[in-house]
């Protein structure tokens, strides 16, 4: 049995491309969506939307008055192409793209359990 190599587009960053194919036009690997700008690592909090996920990124914020750090969370809405297996609890890398809807301006480029 001969295995065919999956045709994926090089998006210009050092991440592992997905193993599955998809026909999504907003997929950075199999469609024609360019990525640019910021790359953010976070955890998927919700995957209830159609082809979109909520990604939470935790960071430390310094409070000068108390000379302590506090933990803060920022949530991002990101498009999840069908070729990515994304569920709540998955660690993902998202990257900035053109606005896909009113609040979605990021796309998932790598997912790992």
C-alpha positions as CSV (number, residue, x, y, z in Angstrom):
1,X,0.0,0.0,0.0
2,X,1.4,3.3,-1.0
3,X,0.9,6.3,1.3
4,X,0.3,9.6,-0.3
5,X,2.1,12.6,1.3
6,X,-0.3,15.2,2.6
7,X,-0.1,18.5,0.8
8,X,0.1,21.3,3.3
9,X,1.1,24.9,2.7
10,X,4.1,26.3,4.5
11,X,2.8,29.1,6.7
12,X,6.3,30.4,7.6
13,X,6.5,29.4,11.3
14,X,8.1,26.5,13.1
15,X,5.1,24.3,14.1
16,X,4.0,20.8,13.3
17,X,1.3,20.8,10.6
18,X,-1.9,18.7,11.1
19,X,-2.0,15.1,9.8
20,X,-5.6,15.3,8.4
21,X,-6.8,17.2,5.4
22,X,-9.7,19.6,5.4
23,X,-11.6,21.7,2.8
24,X,-11.9,24.8,5.0
25,X,-11.0,28.0,3.2
26,X,-10.1,29.6,6.5
27,X,-7.4,26.9,7.3
28,X,-3.9,28.3,7.2
29,X,-2.5,25.0,6.0
30,X,-5.2,23.8,3.4
31,X,-7.0,27.1,2.6
32,X,-5.8,30.5,1.7
33,X,-5.8,32.3,5.1
34,X,-2.5,34.1,5.8
35,X,-1.2,34.4,9.4
36,X,0.8,37.3,10.8
37,X,1.7,39.1,14.0
38,X,1.4,37.6,17.4
39,X,1.6,33.9,18.4
40,X,-0.1,33.0,21.7
41,X,0.0,29.8,23.7
42,X,-3.0,28.9,25.8
43,X,-5.5,26.3,26.8
44,X,-8.9,25.7,25.2
45,X,-11.7,26.6,27.6
46,X,-14.7,26.0,25.4
47,X,-15.3,24.4,22.0
48,X,-19.1,24.8,21.8
49,X,-19.1,27.1,18.8
50,X,-19.1,26.1,15.2
51,X,-15.4,25.9,14.1
52,X,-14.4,28.3,16.9
53,X,-12.9,27.9,20.3
54,X,-12.2,30.1,23.4
55,X,-8.5,30.1,24.4
56,X,-7.4,31.3,27.8
57,X,-3.9,32.6,28.4
58,X,-2.7,33.1,32.0
59,X,-0.1,35.7,32.9
60,X,1.4,37.3,36.0
61,X,0.7,41.0,36.8
62,X,2.8,42.9,39.3
63,X,1.1,45.0,42.0
64,X,3.5,47.7,43.0
65,X,1.6,48.6,46.2
66,X,1.8,45.1,47.6
67,X,5.0,44.0,45.9
68,X,3.4,40.8,44.8
69,X,2.3,39.1,41.6
70,X,-1.3,38.2,40.8
71,X,-2.5,35.7,38.3
72,X,-4.7,37.1,35.5
73,X,-6.4,35.5,32.5
74,X,-7.1,36.8,29.0
75,X,-9.5,35.0,26.7
76,X,-9.2,34.9,22.9
77,X,-11.7,33.7,20.4
78,X,-10.0,31.7,17.6
79,X,-11.1,29.8,14.5
80,X,-10.4,26.0,14.7
81,X,-10.1,24.3,11.3
82,X,-11.6,20.8,11.0
83,X,-8.2,19.3,10.5
84,X,-7.2,20.2,14.1
85,X,-8.5,17.9,16.9
86,X,-9.4,20.6,19.5
87,X,-11.4,19.9,22.7
88,X,-11.5,21.6,26.1
89,X,-8.2,21.2,27.9
90,X,-6.1,21.0,24.8
91,X,-2.9,23.2,24.7
92,X,-2.9,25.2,21.5
93,X,-0.9,27.8,19.7
94,X,-3.0,30.5,18.0
95,X,-1.8,33.1,15.6
96,X,-3.2,36.4,14.5
97,X,-5.0,36.6,11.1
98,X,-7.4,38.9,9.3
99,X,-10.8,39.4,11.1
100,X,-13.0,36.4,10.4
101,X,-16.0,37.7,12.3
102,X,-16.8,40.5,14.7
103,X,-14.6,39.0,17.5
104,X,-12.5,36.2,15.9
105,X,-9.1,37.5,14.7
106,X,-7.0,34.4,15.6
107,X,-6.6,30.9,14.1
108,X,-5.3,27.7,15.7
109,X,-2.0,26.7,14.1
110,X,-1.0,23.8,16.4
111,X,-2.8,21.6,18.9
112,X,-1.3,19.2,21.4
113,X,-2.9,17.2,24.2
